[in-house]
Amino acid sequence: MKLNKISKSFFINLDRRKDRLDHIYKNTPFFTEKFPAVDSKSLELTEEIKKLFPDDLYLKKKKSEIACAISHYRLWKQLVEDQNADNYLILEDDVVFEEGFTKFWNSVWSHSMPSDYSLIYLGGCQPYNKPSYHKALQPYNNYFNNVKKQDFFTKDDHYWHMNASSYVISKQCASLMCQWVEQKGFNGALDFFMINFVNKNKLFSASNKLFHLNPLMARQLHEENDNIELDKNSDIRFDEDRFTKEANSSYDVCFCCDSNLIEYAINPINALCQQNKNNNINIHFIYSGKESDLKYIEAFISNKPNISLNKYIVNELNIPTNETWRSIGHLSNATNLKLQIPEILKDISSVIYFDIDTIPYVNLSCFDKVSTQSCGIAMCQEIKNGWRTFNGSKGTVTENKSPIPFGDRVIGNSGVMVLDLIKLRQNNFTQFCLKEKSENNYNIPLTGGDQDLINIFCKCNFDVLPDELNILVSDQLKGVSNNLFKLEHCITLQENGVHLLKRDGVVEHTQGVLHFIGKDKPWNSDCLGSEFWRKFSIVNENTNLHKQPPIEIIDYFDIDCQLTKNNLCNIVKEIQDKKCNCNMLVFGLGKDSIIYDTVNKGYTLFVETNQAWIDLNQKIKNKILYTFPTNVQDSLPINKRFLNQFEIPDFITKTQWDIVLIDGPPGDKPLSQGRALPIYWSSHIAQKYKTTIFIDDCRRDLEKEYCNKFFTEINFQMYLDTERGEFRSYKPIESNTDLKTKQNEFIKLKNEWQKFQKYNFLDFVAKNLPKREVPQEKYTCYNPGQKIGIVSLYTPEISEYAIESEISIRDYAFKQGYTFHVYRDRLDKESHPNWSKSHAILNHFDNHETIVWMDSDTIIFNPNQKFENILSECVPIKKIIACEDIGANSMLNSGVIIFRNHKYTKNLIKRWRDFHGNKSELYSSGGDQEVFCDIVKQSDTYGNNRKIFPMSKFNTDPRLVDNETFIMHFMAYGNTLKSVFMRYWGSK
């Protein structure tokens, strides 16, 4: 069916996105033609792109954003040249039209369509903006709206943000925009450019020619049910690839550090390295400790040819501090080092400075256009709840506790600065600051710390960095997810002659510098952003490898891995479980090999068929060049007689292998040597030594058939990861004698539990049972990146039984392919630990399709049961899935709760977290469980959004266990009883 008054309709689609193509053809209710999208994956930097995105915008925008803009631009050009069209309806391939759109367009809307228009949006209002959308509209007629002047996005203008997923563009508008782009280029992202062009362009602005359909009839696929989360299937949103300058740019970067912070210095350096692989960076590291402390940093950058480390070992300056300064506990003598930078770096003209408590997740080209003309310093404005401002006319500092008025200028935050060292030396910056620290000539009631002295030096007359280059975590950051930073934006304005700093909504950036100001640091607290900080931690030579989270070990090597990070985490975790001291056999050398060879302090042997890989892995000691006497085409169908004619080489048979990884030889062609013998031989090894086996590329026929046959024959359990192809692991199926015995024993005890409360011998047993080692880290993530995530938390005082719960859940998560997040201390420091549940859940809510909370006194009774089976019994509207409480005293028992990822669920958990009553004890205010139940009842009066199963389903009291029990929960039992029986359950 064709749409009236629409000359032609096109949808933009990447050739590789067949899923989106099928969606359009299946669901679009009118005829539309495909227009091939420009693919960012194959986009090369050309002079045309530089012209279309001038002033280095092509460096600042992601390739995917550039490709998207060019795709639309080419359609505009086509419309201009199309003699048979007055307009185009342009769609993106994730658009969804509401039912009845075509009928109503042809019968109603097309007859009332404005005659003089530039753009007509059929949809595109983001769900999180919809609550205020109606306030921005003024009717043109009954079926089309204009946008009136309002302050929602920017003050007193017609701007309302719409994405470019569905719009009608007139030929005149297309012609004008094409002329502008050809002459001046894009000045921002596509959707912003289009709206601002029509609204604000000095030559052609006409906000009355921009229309919105009333009501909007189109949305994007991921916006179903007004979902406000990011599109996880987007080619633009999560593709961070950018162009870089043809010639590597060179940057001087400076850090100042003392011995108290040296172990954390690697995090900001690692972040810089990851984001600047095509830039040359000269790191100037000013340090007041021992030079030997820097060895691990030197080792880290030794394989990065674009990074150089210049060390400056200096003594701390113990400058007498004038007593009129106020003191702040987290300031140390090391802060004086920052004041000496111009004199220490005598031969350097300018530097970009970062505090150690920052994560500079930016390409340094972001600083290219930063000016330091005002005083030789560029900083971000300090944005705090207690506003510190400098009144230049009086030379005094005031603290404005509430609204935000200030004198002439706002204080700058010195955690990130661009310094013109030549100008600072000319103006005696170091001498001024050190003198002022000891004298306080201005008699200012601040701290006398480096930041205050720097602001006094320049009287706050500094050049201002963009917000995203110094995101003050505690005051600006709203969240970090998938490398996307959400932060509160502030603007400066004047009202009645008074300067004001006004919060101006939340903005998103794909790059940013996180700055953990104040006392709460990511290494001593679980503050917002701390999980992102930990991504850049590495392992140094003094680290106990078997205690490090696998993901941090992998990130330390910073290599272009051939296996996925999830695969590597599973392999490293297996090595760790063997105390990093085992015998490991690896078929195939590659980029990942250095990880296994380093982490395993035992014996690792690599068997490789290609001399080139041998040569590329010079650092690996134990490697053998070997040719397998088989090929892929001769190995199928499986013939044991054929395989048995080849003896296992002595270099394999002489060692008792704990782990075998099969990632070679190649098997993608009929005459490739293939993996028939490595798999067949490994099955013999595994049967003899109960070896753990890892195998990649099991999507291929040979690998799949050989694994299915030979590991099934020896009764090994398969664990599957389908993130990339098929990566399998095989482990011996536990005889289940022990598990079955324990299950039967606990079932027999079901009527005896209450009697155990009376026996004193349990105290004696609890004290004398061997105790497990509890990890010292306050947080660990096992098996990251899975659709289902389990979250748990316990505190040190209950760790002797809670560690058994952790191990039970951890092993289960690896078995079923779930992520497990475990916290080992409370997150809400002011409340009883039980009130930290909501904090822990929200920390990971956005990372999984389903979140499962499990109390620390639960154990997996039957590890073969799956959460997917429970979810399949609940219709999608059931967002909260739980079990009844014992005795029906409460609506549900919160020891195990399943949450589907939805904004409704997230809002309920936020209300749970933000409950303002007494939370000092377990049962304060009725307890966290009752508070949550009340919140759920208030929002879901008729129970439409929740499903409450009987307790026996997946949250079972020990008195009710039977052969069908999934999870056993020692709810309301004494700690001594928990300690004895949970430790017995976890014993081998």
C-alpha angles and dihedrals in degrees: 000000000000126000118238116246092009109113095198138345126215133180121205112229136170113233090231094054099081089154091062091044090055090048093055095046092046101042110026107101097210139042116284132162129227118248111194111244122225106253115226089204091071098029114130125196109256136170088254091059091048089052095046091048104036131179090044091298086135087064095047098046123072117251089242091056091049092048091050093051092048091050091056092041091055090052090052089052090049090053092051090055095040107104091189097057137070094181144001131222102219120198136180117225096250095060121126123194122211118247114276096022097128094047094049094043093055096040102038121000098049090055092054097041113136112256096215111046139138101191133008116191115208091185140334106123108137114237093238090057096047098089089067098031096098091056091062097054133093119185120249090182134327093290107034133050137198124210114250126210111283141147102238097110104007129003120276102344142108097254118132117162117241126168121232098245096114127012142137114228125193121227090242092054091046090051094049094046092048091051090050094048093047092052104034106009130221115318097198145345116333098252093048092045094054096050095042091047092059095038105038113014105130093222103039108016114149114153089178088068094061112088139183122207112245107252105015110241104188136067139162124269096250092052094076111143089010091292108187097193123108119271102262091192095054122126090205105041101060103025103101097178113133138177117256130205112278092240116046110258117226123224134184111218127184134202128180119204145164131204092269092064104030095103089059097046092090093067098068090039091052092049091051091050093051094051098041107048090136097046129079111233126193106199113204106198115192109195134177097197138067118316090226088066089072096060094098091052090050090050091050095054095036092096094045107088093188094058126075127184121214112189124208111185108194139164120252114256109235095200115179108250118219110247092231090072115093117235129236118196099222094055115096138180087267089075087072089068090071090059091056098053096106091052097041094048093049096157097046121092100198139358141187107232126206129183116232090245092065134094106210097199092171141105103246090230083083086077095051096100098038111126126214096181097120100065108334093272134094119191141154119258115260109252113190139141089249100052114219113199136172121224103208095191093061100028092231136117123230131190114220107196100193137010104032108244115148140181119246101321145008123243116256125231111236097201089099121026142160107218128199095207094187092057092043091052090048090053095046092242097168095046092048095049096046092047093048090050091058097038110028091208092177091055091226118173097226136103105276087231123146093266095053092046092051091051091048090051093056096028085232090293094132133134111262123239119214113267094249092060091067111022107185099218101205095044108029111019116098098173148324118223129161090349091304115129120211113195141164112256122214131196133194121232142154127243120180090345093306121119113232134188107213130192106236107190134274122308131187129225131182090210131040149141112246113208118193099206124185129018100317106086127177091243095056103032143029092244122159109288095022092115089055089050091054091057088074098047115114139193120257128195093267095053122113096236095198089061098048119100106254093233091058091051091051093046089051092066091051094200133147095258121212094205119054119264089247091056091048092048090055092050094046090047090054090051089048091051086060090052090254088283110103144110111265127184118198124190105205134025120232146140091294095054095089089063095060092040091053101040095047108070090185125070120313120180124190121203112199134177098196122071090206091066090047089055093047093055101057093147092062112089106191109058133132130198107223135169117212113219094223140072135205099257094050092048097064130106093037113254116179093193089058092048095046093062089073114075121216107254118252093240086066102038096050093067131066101228122212097183132021123191117193109198097137169106102032115263106175097107132053093246095042113117089244131191102276095113097039089054095042093046091045091055088058091048092047094049092051100042103022087243124184111238128203120190130181130202096033090154086081118090098241096049092043097048096043093049094046091052107038102036092044089053091058093046098248123159118236122222115193133206115183098178091113117013106308124317114182136188126194127202131173112271105245108250080244084217090114094041093045091046092052092046091052092046092052091047090053090050094054093106095042104058097097091052091058090066089074101054120098092196088078089068090053093048092047092053094049102041113106112261126224122235108257115214113249095218113102092220136026131179116205122197096356127204101041127138094239118052126191119205128196138162138194138167130232095257092065097033096110090073099020091063087063089055090048093052093045092051093040093055090045091050092053091046096052099033099251130140116241122203115190128183120197099198138034119280097202100062094189097055141057111280093251089068090062092072094091092048092053093046093049091050089068104021095107094049098066140045089225130023121200120196115206124183118232092248094062127100132190103251095182113024092188093071118092136210089224089069090056092046090051089059091058125071114236093257089067099092098166118050121183144139132254120269121247110277090006089269091143137026091252142351111249095204090097120019130166116212123192113215106257135129089243091058093043092052091052091052090048090054088050090052093046096050105138101203128103110304100165096110138035094259099029111138087010093304133285091279095058092045090054091047091052091050091050093047092050093052097037107035096167098038096246094139100043137065119201115193127192113274091254092067102077110325106058130175110228088245090064103043120131139155091290096054115128105179125016117208121196090209116180094355121134120267093241093056091045091050095052100043099037091049089049090051091052095046119109 
